[in-house]
Amino acid sequence: MKHLNLYGFAGSTYLRTVEMVCLHKNIKYSLKPLEFRTQSHRALHPFLRMPIMEHEGFVLFESLAICSYLEDMEPAVKMLPTSAKEKAISIQWISAFIDYLAPVLIKGKPQEASQSWPERTGEYLKILDQNLARHPFMAGAQPGLADLYLSPAIDYALGGQGFDDLLAQNPHLLAWWQKASACSRFEQTQVA
């Protein structure tokens, strides 16, 4: 298999998700610099976001599309369950992350001490905690793609004004976080 090129900024939560999928599947990739918000960026991603993947001349943007491509590219290691029901549950949590959690955990992170987390942050963490009370990972008994979406966002949020206290109020989410953050593939994508 040929090499992938990934475009984005090291440490980007969505890029880290794609990188972790590559690492789990032993897909070799190079992280390429991105001239953010330039015409060269627009040529790769019409909405000027990241990550972007290029494989043998095929360019794809949006992390879920890239992860789906990688799932089919290297099917021996599954990041999504094979049963229709379990796969749907995983995609449900990925969609919930993209639609509800990412705006709170990533965009809502206070940048100054005088700011606070969006009001719904505690509520959303409690929803995650309730889900993780039923099973050890976001979509069931095994770690998967839904966990790879959530873990970089929690990592990014940590250290944000009062987030550590909010996380500590959710024992199942905290236990999940301790497992997720100890994963070697997670550690390989962290920016020092």
N, CA and C atoms as an extended XYZ file, in Angstrom:
576
Properties=species:S:1:pos:R:3:atomname:S:1:resname:S:1:resid:I:1 pbc="F F F"
N         0.846       -1.176        0.000 N   MET     1
C         0.000        0.000        0.000 CA  MET     1
C         0.887        1.233        0.000 C   MET     1
N         0.445        2.222       -0.733 N   LYS     2
C         1.198        3.474       -0.797 CA  LYS     2
C         0.948        4.303        0.465 C   LYS     2
N         1.711        5.308        0.556 N   HIS     3
C         1.722        6.244        1.670 CA  HIS     3
C         0.577        7.254        1.547 C   HIS     3
N        -0.008        7.648        2.676 N   LEU     4
C        -1.014        8.715        2.712 CA  LEU     4
C        -0.341       10.025        3.072 C   LEU     4
N        -0.900       11.103        2.589 N   ASN     5
C        -0.530       12.431        3.068 CA  ASN     5
C        -1.728       12.994        3.811 C   ASN     5
N        -1.498       13.476        5.009 N   LEU     6
C        -2.522       14.150        5.795 CA  LEU     6
C        -2.125       15.611        5.934 C   LEU     6
N        -3.077       16.480        5.724 N   TYR     7
C        -2.851       17.920        5.837 CA  TYR     7
C        -3.627       18.447        7.031 C   TYR     7
N        -2.952       19.248        7.827 N   GLY     8
C        -3.584       19.857        8.983 CA  GLY     8
C        -2.521       20.295        9.969 C   GLY     8
N        -2.983       20.806       11.092 N   PHE     9
C        -2.068       21.264       12.135 CA  PHE     9
C        -1.935       20.180       13.191 C   PHE     9
N        -0.712       19.825       13.534 N   ALA    10
C        -0.475       18.852       14.596 CA  ALA    10
C        -1.235       19.302       15.841 C   ALA    10
N        -1.930       18.382       16.445 N   GLY    11
C        -2.707       18.700       17.634 CA  GLY    11
C        -4.171       18.971       17.358 C   GLY    11
N        -4.541       19.191       16.109 N   SER    12
C        -5.956       19.367       15.767 CA  SER    12
C        -6.713       18.106       16.180 C   SER    12
N        -7.818       18.265       16.872 N   THR    13
C        -8.546       17.103       17.388 CA  THR    13
C        -9.012       16.173       16.272 C   THR    13
N        -9.544       16.729       15.197 N   TYR    14
C       -10.018       15.872       14.103 CA  TYR    14
C        -8.848       15.218       13.369 C   TYR    14
N        -7.749       15.927       13.213 N   LEU    15
C        -6.567       15.326       12.606 CA  LEU    15
C        -6.057       14.193       13.486 C   LEU    15
N        -6.052       14.388       14.789 N   ARG    16
C        -5.594       13.338       15.713 CA  ARG    16
C        -6.465       12.094       15.572 C   ARG    16
N        -7.772       12.268       15.393 N   THR    17
C        -8.651       11.118       15.184 CA  THR    17
C        -8.198       10.318       13.963 C   THR    17
N        -7.972       11.004       12.854 N   VAL    18
C        -7.534       10.340       11.621 CA  VAL    18
C        -6.168        9.689       11.829 C   VAL    18
N        -5.262       10.380       12.493 N   GLU    19
C        -3.941        9.810       12.750 CA  GLU    19
C        -4.049        8.531       13.583 C   GLU    19
N        -4.898        8.540       14.608 N   MET    20
C        -5.055        7.345       15.439 CA  MET    20
C        -5.626        6.178       14.641 C   MET    20
N        -6.548        6.453       13.724 N   VAL    21
C        -7.064        5.386       12.861 CA  VAL    21
C        -5.914        4.807       12.039 C   VAL    21
N        -5.095        5.665       11.451 N   CYS    22
C        -3.938        5.190       10.684 CA  CYS    22
C        -3.020        4.334       11.550 C   CYS    22
N        -2.752        4.786       12.758 N   LEU    23
C        -1.860        4.043       13.650 CA  LEU    23
C        -2.448        2.689       14.032 C   LEU    23
N        -3.734        2.654       14.345 N   HIS    24
C        -4.392        1.382       14.684 CA  HIS    24
C        -4.319        0.404       13.514 C   HIS    24
N        -4.464        0.913       12.312 N   LYS    25
C        -4.516        0.076       11.120 CA  LYS    25
C        -3.142       -0.114       10.458 C   LYS    25
N        -2.100        0.442       11.080 N   ASN    26
C        -0.746        0.369       10.523 CA  ASN    26
C        -0.669        0.926        9.109 C   ASN    26
N        -1.375        2.016        8.883 N   ILE    27
C        -1.331        2.722        7.604 CA  ILE    27
C        -0.293        3.831        7.740 C   ILE    27
N         0.687        3.809        6.889 N   LYS    28
C         1.748        4.812        6.945 CA  LYS    28
C         1.248        6.130        6.363 C   LYS    28
N         1.633        7.206        7.022 N   TYR    29
C         1.217        8.536        6.563 CA  TYR    29
C         2.285        9.561        6.880 C   TYR    29
N         2.211       10.655        6.162 N   SER    30
C         3.049       11.823        6.444 CA  SER    30
C         2.125       12.988        6.740 C   SER    30
N         2.492       13.774        7.721 N   LEU    31
C         1.756       14.995        8.034 CA  LEU    31
C         2.370       16.131        7.232 C   LEU    31
N         1.576       16.723        6.364 N   LYS    32
C         2.047       17.792        5.484 CA  LYS    32
C         1.577       19.144        6.017 C   LYS    32
N         2.407       20.159        5.858 N   PRO    33
C         1.995       21.494        6.310 CA  PRO    33
C         0.819       22.007        5.484 C   PRO    33
N         0.020       22.805        6.117 N   LEU    34
C        -1.151       23.387        5.472 CA  LEU    34
C        -1.040       24.900        5.550 C   LEU    34
N        -1.093       25.540        4.401 N   GLU    35
C        -1.099       27.005        4.375 CA  GLU    35
C        -2.539       27.443        4.615 C   GLU    35
N        -2.863       27.606        5.888 N   PHE    36
C        -4.240       27.804        6.338 CA  PHE    36
C        -4.892       29.032        5.699 C   PHE    36
N        -6.101       28.816        5.212 N   ARG    37
C        -6.963       29.854        4.619 CA  ARG    37
C        -6.341       30.538        3.397 C   ARG    37
N        -5.629       29.758        2.605 N   THR    38
C        -5.061       30.266        1.353 CA  THR    38
C        -5.749       29.567        0.186 C   THR    38
N        -5.420       29.981       -1.015 N   GLN    39
C        -5.994       29.324       -2.192 CA  GLN    39
C        -5.538       27.867       -2.285 C   GLN    39
N        -4.311       27.571       -1.872 N   SER    40
C        -3.856       26.172       -1.895 CA  SER    40
C        -4.657       25.334       -0.899 C   SER    40
N        -5.042       25.944        0.218 N   HIS    41
C        -5.904       25.250        1.185 CA  HIS    41
C        -7.283       25.015        0.565 C   HIS    41
N        -7.855       26.059       -0.035 N   ARG    42
C        -9.180       25.947       -0.649 CA  ARG    42
C        -9.201       24.882       -1.750 C   ARG    42
N        -8.075       24.725       -2.460 N   ALA    43
C        -8.008       23.701       -3.513 CA  ALA    43
C        -8.146       22.291       -2.932 C   ALA    43
N        -7.765       22.129       -1.666 N   LEU    44
C        -7.873       20.830       -1.001 CA  LEU    44
C        -9.185       20.672       -0.231 C   LEU    44
N        -9.717       21.776        0.280 N   HIS    45
C       -10.927       21.738        1.120 CA  HIS    45
C       -11.719       23.019        0.873 C   HIS    45
N       -12.855       22.925        0.203 N   PRO    46
C       -13.582       24.136       -0.173 CA  PRO    46
C       -14.089       24.957        1.009 C   PRO    46
N       -14.178       24.342        2.198 N   PHE    47
C       -14.656       25.068        3.378 CA  PHE    47
C       -13.506       25.511        4.283 C   PHE    47
N       -12.263       25.335        3.806 N   LEU    48
C       -11.067       25.801        4.511 CA  LEU    48
C       -10.944       25.230        5.927 C   LEU    48
N       -11.173       23.931        6.045 N   ARG    49
C       -11.041       23.234        7.330 CA  ARG    49
C        -9.974       22.152        7.203 C   ARG    49
N        -9.852       21.362        8.226 N   MET    50
C        -8.942       20.233        8.226 CA  MET    50
C        -9.540       19.133        9.086 C   MET    50
N        -9.106       17.911        8.884 N   PRO    51
C        -7.993       17.416        8.084 CA  PRO    51
C        -8.386       17.170        6.630 C   PRO    51
N        -7.337       16.925        5.859 N   ILE    52
C        -7.470       16.583        4.445 CA  ILE    52
C        -6.535       15.403        4.213 C   ILE    52
N        -6.978       14.454        3.399 N   MET    53
C        -6.160       13.288        3.075 CA  MET    53
C        -5.924       13.246        1.570 C   MET    53
N        -4.722       12.861        1.200 N   GLU    54
C        -4.416       12.615       -0.209 CA  GLU    54
C        -3.780       11.241       -0.293 C   GLU    54
N        -4.335       10.396       -1.154 N   HIS    55
C        -3.816        9.045       -1.352 CA  HIS    55
C        -3.821        8.728       -2.836 C   HIS    55
N        -2.628        8.593       -3.399 N   GLU    56
C        -2.481        8.270       -4.817 CA  GLU    56
C        -3.284        9.210       -5.715 C   GLU    56
N        -3.234       10.505       -5.407 N   GLY    57
C        -3.930       11.510       -6.204 CA  GLY    57
C        -5.378       11.734       -5.826 C   GLY    57
N        -5.921       10.898       -4.950 N   PHE    58
C        -7.302       11.032       -4.480 CA  PHE    58
C        -7.313       11.918       -3.236 C   PHE    58
N        -8.034       13.030       -3.307 N   VAL    59
C        -8.104       13.975       -2.189 CA  VAL    59
C        -9.482       13.872       -1.544 C   VAL    59
N        -9.473       13.806       -0.221 N   LEU    60
C       -10.712       13.666        0.539 CA  LEU    60
C       -10.639       14.580        1.748 C   LEU    60
N       -11.721       15.291        2.039 N   PHE    61
C       -11.770       16.121        3.241 CA  PHE    61
C       -12.906       15.651        4.126 C   PHE    61
N       -12.868       16.084        5.378 N   GLU    62
C       -13.793       15.735        6.455 CA  GLU    62
C       -13.368       14.423        7.107 C   GLU    62
N       -13.176       14.488        8.408 N   SER    63
C       -12.615       13.356        9.150 CA  SER    63
C       -13.453       12.083        9.029 C   SER    63
N       -14.775       12.182        9.079 N   LEU    64
C       -15.591       10.965        9.006 CA  LEU    64
C       -15.465       10.300        7.636 C   LEU    64
N       -15.420       11.077        6.573 N   ALA    65
C       -15.224       10.509        5.238 CA  ALA    65
C       -13.845        9.858        5.142 C   ALA    65
N       -12.830       10.517        5.690 N   ILE    66
C       -11.480        9.965        5.659 CA  ILE    66
C       -11.422        8.671        6.459 C   ILE    66
N       -12.005        8.667        7.652 N   CYS    67
C       -11.989        7.455        8.488 CA  CYS    67
C       -12.740        6.310        7.814 C   CYS    67
N       -13.825        6.615        7.134 N   SER    68
C       -14.572        5.587        6.395 CA  SER    68
C       -13.704        4.999        5.282 C   SER    68
N       -13.005        5.856        4.572 N   TYR    69
C       -12.095        5.418        3.515 CA  TYR    69
C       -11.007        4.511        4.091 C   TYR    69
N       -10.418        4.917        5.207 N   LEU    70
C        -9.366        4.132        5.844 CA  LEU    70
C        -9.901        2.798        6.353 C   LEU    70
N       -11.134        2.795        6.828 N   GLU    71
C       -11.757        1.556        7.310 CA  GLU    71
C       -11.833        0.527        6.183 C   GLU    71
N       -12.210        0.975        5.000 N   ASP    72
C       -12.310        0.066        3.855 CA  ASP    72
C       -10.944       -0.237        3.241 C   ASP    72
N       -10.025        0.698        3.366 N   MET    73
C        -8.696        0.524        2.790 CA  MET    73
C        -7.928       -0.600        3.494 C   MET    73
N        -8.095       -0.694        4.795 N   GLU    74
C        -7.399       -1.699        5.594 CA  GLU    74
C        -8.416       -2.408        6.493 C   GLU    74
N        -9.204       -3.332        5.910 N   PRO    75
C       -10.317       -3.924        6.654 CA  PRO    75
C        -9.923       -4.946        7.722 C   PRO    75
N        -8.673       -5.370        7.774 N   ALA    76
C        -8.275       -6.383        8.756 CA  ALA    76
C        -8.429       -5.879       10.193 C   ALA    76
N        -8.193       -4.607       10.415 N   VAL    77
C        -8.356       -4.007       11.742 CA  VAL    77
C        -9.603       -3.138       11.685 C   VAL    77
N       -10.602       -3.505       12.455 N   LYS    78
C       -11.897       -2.807       12.421 CA  LYS    78
C       -11.954       -1.699       13.469 C   LYS    78
N       -12.333       -0.514       13.032 N   MET    79
C       -12.585        0.586       13.953 CA  MET    79
C       -14.082        0.797       14.133 C   MET    79
N       -14.857        0.197       13.241 N   LEU    80
C       -16.318        0.197       13.347 CA  LEU    80
C       -16.781       -1.252       13.455 C   LEU    80
N       -17.792       -1.506       14.277 N   PRO    81
C       -18.311       -2.874       14.382 CA  PRO    81
C       -18.875       -3.350       13.040 C   PRO    81
N       -18.993       -4.654       12.902 N   THR    82
C       -19.515       -5.202       11.650 CA  THR    82
C       -21.025       -5.410       11.677 C   THR    82
N       -21.620       -5.592       12.854 N   SER    83
C       -23.080       -5.765       12.895 CA  SER    83
C       -23.757       -4.421       12.642 C   SER    83
N       -24.868       -4.458       11.932 N   ALA    84
C       -25.575       -3.224       11.558 CA  ALA    84
C       -25.952       -2.401       12.790 C   ALA    84
N       -26.453       -3.053       13.821 N   LYS    85
C       -26.900       -2.346       15.033 CA  LYS    85
C       -25.718       -1.680       15.747 C   LYS    85
N       -24.644       -2.425       15.960 N   GLU    86
C       -23.487       -1.879       16.670 CA  GLU    86
C       -22.789       -0.784       15.856 C   GLU    86
N       -22.743       -0.961       14.540 N   LYS    87
C       -22.154        0.068       13.687 CA  LYS    87
C       -22.979        1.351       13.749 C   LYS    87
N       -24.307        1.202       13.730 N   ALA    88
C       -25.190        2.371       13.814 CA  ALA    88
C       -25.009        3.107       15.141 C   ALA    88
N       -24.838        2.366       16.225 N   ILE    89
C       -24.619        2.995       17.535 CA  ILE    89
C       -23.305        3.776       17.525 C   ILE    89
N       -22.270        3.204       16.938 N   SER    90
C       -20.988        3.901       16.854 CA  SER    90
C       -21.129        5.190       16.047 C   SER    90
N       -21.774        5.111       14.901 N   ILE    91
C       -21.958        6.307       14.062 CA  ILE    91
C       -22.858        7.328       14.757 C   ILE    91
N       -23.836        6.846       15.524 N   GLN    92
C       -24.683        7.749       16.309 CA  GLN    92
C       -23.834        8.590       17.257 C   GLN    92
N       -22.892        7.949       17.982 N   TRP    93
C       -22.057        8.688       18.933 CA  TRP    93
C       -21.056        9.597       18.218 C   TRP    93
N       -20.570        9.172       17.056 N   ILE    94
C       -19.689       10.039       16.273 CA  ILE    94
C       -20.458       11.275       15.824 C   ILE    94
N       -21.658       11.069       15.346 N   SER    95
C       -22.496       12.188       14.905 CA  SER    95
C       -22.818       13.116       16.075 C   SER    95
N       -23.142       12.543       17.226 N   ALA    96
C       -23.418       13.360       18.421 CA  ALA    96
C       -22.178       14.166       18.803 C   ALA    96
N       -21.013       13.540       18.675 N   PHE    97
C       -19.790       14.273       18.973 CA  PHE    97
C       -19.644       15.465       18.033 C   PHE    97
N       -19.751       15.214       16.732 N   ILE    98
C       -19.556       16.273       15.737 CA  ILE    98
C       -20.588       17.390       15.907 C   ILE    98
N       -21.854       17.022       16.126 N   ASP    99
C       -22.940       18.005       16.171 CA  ASP    99
C       -23.065       18.740       17.510 C   ASP    99
N       -22.848       18.045       18.630 N   TYR   100
C       -23.135       18.643       19.934 CA  TYR   100
C       -21.906       18.822       20.818 C   TYR   100
N       -21.060       17.802       20.884 N   LEU   101
C       -19.952       17.844       21.829 CA  LEU   101
C       -18.780       18.700       21.341 C   LEU   101
N       -18.410       18.567       20.082 N   ALA   102
C       -17.275       19.346       19.567 CA  ALA   102
C       -17.483       20.856       19.723 C   ALA   102
N       -18.680       21.380       19.400 N   PRO   103
C       -18.850       22.826       19.603 CA  PRO   103
C       -18.653       23.269       21.057 C   PRO   103
N       -18.974       22.383       21.995 N   VAL   104
C       -18.819       22.721       23.406 CA  VAL   104
C       -17.383       22.497       23.870 C   VAL   104
N       -16.836       21.309       23.579 N   LEU   105
C       -15.519       20.952       24.105 CA  LEU   105
C       -14.364       21.647       23.388 C   LEU   105
N       -14.537       21.920       22.114 N   ILE   106
C       -13.445       22.522       21.341 CA  ILE   106
C       -13.658       24.028       21.196 C   ILE   106
N       -14.765       24.404       20.599 N   LYS   107
C       -15.010       25.834       20.368 CA  LYS   107
C       -15.405       26.573       21.638 C   LYS   107
N       -15.976       25.843       22.604 N   GLY   108
C       -16.443       26.490       23.824 CA  GLY   108
C       -15.407       26.619       24.917 C   GLY   108
N       -14.203       26.106       24.688 N   LYS   109
C       -13.168       26.156       25.725 CA  LYS   109
C       -12.832       27.606       26.066 C   LYS   109
N       -12.934       27.944       27.345 N   PRO   110
C       -12.591       29.320       27.744 CA  PRO   110
C       -11.122       29.631       27.441 C   PRO   110
N       -10.898       30.780       26.870 N   GLN   111
C        -9.543       31.194       26.521 CA  GLN   111
C        -8.945       32.141       27.562 C   GLN   111
N        -9.802       32.647       28.446 N   GLU   112
C        -9.334       33.561       29.496 CA  GLU   112
C        -9.964       33.154       30.816 C   GLU   112
N        -9.308       33.493       31.914 N   ALA   113
C        -9.788       33.121       33.242 CA  ALA   113
C       -11.172       33.693       33.549 C   ALA   113
N       -11.519       34.808       32.936 N   SER   114
C       -12.818       35.430       33.194 CA  SER   114
C       -13.963       34.727       32.454 C   SER   114
N       -13.623       33.830       31.535 N   GLN   115
C       -14.647       33.122       30.768 CA  GLN   115
C       -14.983       31.799       31.451 C   GLN   115
N       -16.121       31.227       31.080 N   SER   116
C       -16.498       29.921       31.609 CA  SER   116
C       -16.973       29.024       30.466 C   SER   116
N       -17.111       27.765       30.773 N   TRP   117
C       -17.588       26.800       29.787 CA  TRP   117
C       -19.047       27.078       29.459 C   TRP   117
N       -19.478       26.737       28.237 N   PRO   118
C       -20.910       26.887       27.922 CA  PRO   118
C       -21.758       26.123       28.942 C   PRO   118
N       -22.928       26.647       29.223 N   GLU   119
C       -23.796       26.092       30.259 CA  GLU   119
C       -24.061       24.599       30.073 C   GLU   119
N       -24.196       24.156       28.856 N   ARG   120
C       -24.555       22.754       28.602 CA  ARG   120
C       -23.381       21.785       28.738 C   ARG   120
N       -22.172       22.259       29.022 N   THR   121
C       -21.004       21.387       29.122 CA  THR   121
C       -21.211       20.293       30.160 C   THR   121
N       -21.609       20.668       31.360 N   GLY   122
C       -21.834       19.686       32.420 CA  GLY   122
C       -22.912       18.674       32.040 C   GLY   122
N       -23.974       19.151       31.415 N   GLU   123
C       -25.062       18.272       30.966 CA  GLU   123
C       -24.549       17.254       29.940 C   GLU   123
N       -23.750       17.713       28.993 N   TYR   124
C       -23.241       16.820       27.953 CA  TYR   124
C       -22.269       15.791       28.528 C   TYR   124
N       -21.441       16.208       29.487 N   LEU   125
C       -20.528       15.254       30.119 CA  LEU   125
C       -21.312       14.201       30.896 C   LEU   125
N       -22.400       14.600       31.517 N   LYS   126
C       -23.250       13.649       32.247 CA  LYS   126
C       -23.874       12.637       31.285 C   LYS   126
N       -24.279       13.064       30.094 N   ILE   127
C       -24.820       12.146       29.085 CA  ILE   127
C       -23.754       11.114       28.701 C   ILE   127
N       -22.530       11.571       28.494 N   LEU   128
C       -21.435       10.642       28.191 CA  LEU   128
C       -21.218        9.676       29.352 C   LEU   128
N       -21.248       10.193       30.568 N   ASP   129
C       -21.050        9.372       31.758 CA  ASP   129
C       -22.129        8.291       31.862 C   ASP   129
N       -23.378        8.661       31.594 N   GLN   130
C       -24.472        7.686       31.646 CA  GLN   130
C       -24.288        6.599       30.591 C   GLN   130
N       -23.831        6.987       29.410 N   ASN   131
C       -23.568        5.995       28.373 CA  ASN   131
C       -22.449        5.056       28.797 C   ASN   131
N       -21.392        5.611       29.357 N   LEU   132
C       -20.243        4.801       29.762 CA  LEU   132
C       -20.509        3.999       31.032 C   LEU   132
N       -21.591        4.253       31.734 N   ALA   133
C       -21.986        3.425       32.875 CA  ALA   133
C       -22.497        2.067       32.394 C   ALA   133
N       -22.956        2.012       31.144 N   ARG   134
C       -23.522        0.766       30.586 CA  ARG   134
C       -22.470       -0.143       29.959 C   ARG   134
N       -21.379        0.431       29.481 N   HIS   135
C       -20.308       -0.349       28.867 CA  HIS   135
C       -19.024        0.467       28.898 C   HIS   135
N       -17.879       -0.182       28.757 N   PRO   136
C       -16.611        0.523       28.986 CA  PRO   136
C       -16.178        1.514       27.910 C   PRO   136
N       -16.745        1.391       26.704 N   PHE   137
C       -16.354        2.300       25.633 CA  PHE   137
C       -17.597        2.939       25.033 C   PHE   137
N       -17.414        3.977       24.244 N   MET   138
C       -18.543        4.771       23.771 CA  MET   138
C       -19.617        3.963       23.049 C   MET   138
N       -19.204        2.984       22.255 N   ALA   139
C       -20.193        2.247       21.460 CA  ALA   139
C       -20.269        0.770       21.844 C   ALA   139
N       -19.760        0.407       23.014 N   GLY   140
C       -19.873       -0.984       23.424 CA  GLY   140
C       -18.707       -1.484       24.236 C   GLY   140
N       -18.437       -2.773       24.083 N   ALA   141
C       -17.423       -3.448       24.898 CA  ALA   141
C       -15.997       -3.232       24.394 C   ALA   141
N       -15.847       -2.808       23.140 N   GLN   142
C       -14.516       -2.638       22.550 CA  GLN   142
C       -14.281       -1.178       22.168 C   GLN   142
N       -13.038       -0.723       22.265 N   PRO   143
C       -12.758        0.638       21.794 CA  PRO   143
C       -12.940        0.715       20.279 C   PRO   143
N       -13.338        1.871       19.805 N   GLY   144
C       -13.573        2.028       18.376 CA  GLY   144
C       -13.501        3.480       17.945 C   GLY   144
N       -14.039        3.719       16.775 N   LEU   145
C       -13.932        5.045       16.169 CA  LEU   145
C       -14.583        6.134       17.026 C   LEU   145
N       -15.693        5.844       17.666 N   ALA   146
C       -16.345        6.851       18.517 CA  ALA   146
C       -15.402        7.311       19.633 C   ALA   146
N       -14.628        6.400       20.184 N   ASP   147
C       -13.664        6.758       21.231 CA  ASP   147
C       -12.532        7.617       20.667 C   ASP   147
N       -12.162        7.345       19.416 N   LEU   148
C       -11.081        8.120       18.790 CA  LEU   148
C       -11.520        9.534       18.436 C   LEU   148
N       -12.816        9.763       18.339 N   TYR   149
C       -13.314       11.127       18.155 CA  TYR   149
C       -13.311       11.877       19.488 C   TYR   149
N       -13.776       11.219       20.532 N   LEU   150
C       -13.935       11.902       21.814 CA  LEU   150
C       -12.617       12.167       22.533 C   LEU   150
N       -11.679       11.228       22.480 N   SER   151
C       -10.480       11.364       23.314 CA  SER   151
C        -9.633       12.605       23.006 C   SER   151
N        -9.399       12.982       21.751 N   PRO   152
C        -8.619       14.216       21.547 CA  PRO   152
C        -9.353       15.474       22.036 C   PRO   152
N       -10.675       15.459       21.977 N   ALA   153
C       -11.441       16.622       22.442 CA  ALA   153
C       -11.358       16.764       23.958 C   ALA   153
N       -11.441       15.643       24.667 N   ILE   154
C       -11.290       15.690       26.130 CA  ILE   154
C        -9.876       16.184       26.463 C   ILE   154
N        -8.892       15.678       25.739 N   ASP   155
C        -7.510       16.102       25.957 CA  ASP   155
C        -7.366       17.610       25.764 C   ASP   155
N        -7.977       18.133       24.705 N   TYR   156
C        -7.927       19.562       24.433 CA  TYR   156
C        -8.618       20.365       25.543 C   TYR   156
N        -9.750       19.848       26.017 N   ALA   157
C       -10.527       20.571       27.033 CA  ALA   157
C        -9.846       20.590       28.396 C   ALA   157
N        -9.081       19.556       28.690 N   LEU   158
C        -8.414       19.492       29.995 CA  LEU   158
C        -7.541       20.720       30.205 C   LEU   158
N        -7.579       21.227       31.395 N   GLY   159
C        -6.816       22.426       31.698 CA  GLY   159
C        -7.600       23.702       31.431 C   GLY   159
N        -8.703       23.580       30.692 N   GLY   160
C        -9.576       24.736       30.487 CA  GLY   160
C       -10.274       25.079       31.789 C   GLY   160
N       -10.467       26.326       32.051 N   GLN   161
C       -11.070       26.856       33.273 CA  GLN   161
C       -12.147       25.926       33.854 C   GLN   161
N       -11.807       25.129       34.875 N   GLY   162
C       -12.781       24.305       35.591 CA  GLY   162
C       -13.145       22.989       34.924 C   GLY   162
N       -12.569       22.655       33.776 N   PHE   163
C       -12.971       21.420       33.091 CA  PHE   163
C       -12.586       20.188       33.887 C   PHE   163
N       -11.426       20.202       34.513 N   ASP   164
C       -10.983       19.040       35.287 CA  ASP   164
C       -12.005       18.719       36.380 C   ASP   164
N       -12.579       19.749       36.996 N   ASP   165
C       -13.600       19.539       38.024 CA  ASP   165
C       -14.871       18.948       37.417 C   ASP   165
N       -15.270       19.439       36.245 N   LEU   166
C       -16.448       18.883       35.572 CA  LEU   166
C       -16.230       17.415       35.223 C   LEU   166
N       -15.052       17.084       34.735 N   LEU   167
C       -14.743       15.699       34.389 CA  LEU   167
C       -14.780       14.814       35.630 C   LEU   167
N       -14.234       15.295       36.734 N   ALA   168
C       -14.179       14.520       37.976 CA  ALA   168
C       -15.570       14.201       38.529 C   ALA   168
N       -16.579       14.967       38.156 N   GLN   169
C       -17.957       14.728       38.609 CA  GLN   169
C       -18.624       13.567       37.867 C   GLN   169
N       -17.930       13.003       36.899 N   ASN   170
C       -18.486       11.949       36.050 CA  ASN   170
C       -17.568       10.733       36.099 C   ASN   170
N       -17.769        9.839       37.093 N   PRO   171
C       -16.800        8.763       37.344 CA  PRO   171
C       -16.614        7.782       36.183 C   PRO   171
N       -17.665        7.490       35.432 N   HIS   172
C       -17.532        6.547       34.313 CA  HIS   172
C       -16.767        7.186       33.154 C   HIS   172
N       -17.036        8.453       32.915 N   LEU   173
C       -16.299        9.184       31.885 CA  LEU   173
C       -14.834        9.320       32.295 C   LEU   173
N       -14.585        9.591       33.558 N   LEU   174
C       -13.216        9.706       34.050 CA  LEU   174
C       -12.473        8.377       33.898 C   LEU   174
N       -13.121        7.262       34.227 N   ALA   175
C       -12.499        5.934       34.070 CA  ALA   175
C       -12.209        5.660       32.589 C   ALA   175
N       -13.169        6.022       31.727 N   TRP   176
C       -12.944        5.869       30.286 CA  TRP   176
C       -11.739        6.704       29.858 C   TRP   176
N       -11.684        7.955       30.329 N   TRP   177
C       -10.594        8.854       29.953 CA  TRP   177
C        -9.241        8.270       30.360 C   TRP   177
N        -9.165        7.676       31.517 N   GLN   178
C        -7.903        7.098       31.978 CA  GLN   178
C        -7.447        5.972       31.050 C   GLN   178
N        -8.402        5.165       30.540 N   LYS   179
C        -8.063        4.107       29.576 CA  LYS   179
C        -7.678        4.717       28.230 C   LYS   179
N        -8.487        5.656       27.756 N   ALA   180
C        -8.265        6.242       26.426 CA  ALA   180
C        -6.932        6.983       26.365 C   ALA   180
N        -6.619        7.735       27.392 N   SER   181
C        -5.396        8.539       27.370 CA  SER   181
C        -4.138        7.699       27.584 C   SER   181
N        -4.295        6.463       28.043 N   ALA   182
C        -3.147        5.575       28.229 CA  ALA   182
C        -2.818        4.786       26.964 C   ALA   182
N        -3.665        4.872       25.947 N   CYS   183
C        -3.450        4.155       24.696 CA  CYS   183
C        -2.223        4.714       23.980 C   CYS   183
N        -1.335        3.842       23.539 N   SER   184
C        -0.094        4.302       22.905 CA  SER   184
C        -0.372        5.120       21.645 C   SER   184
N        -1.434        4.787       20.902 N   ARG   185
C        -1.737        5.535       19.681 CA  ARG   185
C        -2.214        6.947       20.016 C   ARG   185
N        -2.905        7.079       21.130 N   PHE   186
C        -3.326        8.396       21.598 CA  PHE   186
C        -2.078        9.216       21.948 C   PHE   186
N        -1.178        8.613       22.687 N   GLU   187
C         0.034        9.319       23.095 CA  GLU   187
C         0.891        9.721       21.906 C   GLU   187
N         0.900        8.896       20.844 N   GLN   188
C         1.708        9.211       19.664 CA  GLN   188
C         1.215       10.444       18.919 C   GLN   188
N        -0.044       10.824       19.113 N   THR   189
C        -0.585       11.977       18.413 CA  THR   189
C        -0.583       13.247       19.250 C   THR   189
N        -0.145       13.149       20.491 N   GLN   190
C        -0.099       14.332       21.343 CA  GLN   190
C         1.020       15.262       20.909 C   GLN   190
N         0.766       16.532       21.049 N   VAL   191
C         1.774       17.535       20.750 CA  VAL   191
C         2.429       17.926       22.072 C   VAL   191
N         3.737       17.885       22.084 N   ALA   192
C         4.470       18.195       23.334 CA  ALA   192
C         4.381       19.658       23.664 C   ALA   192
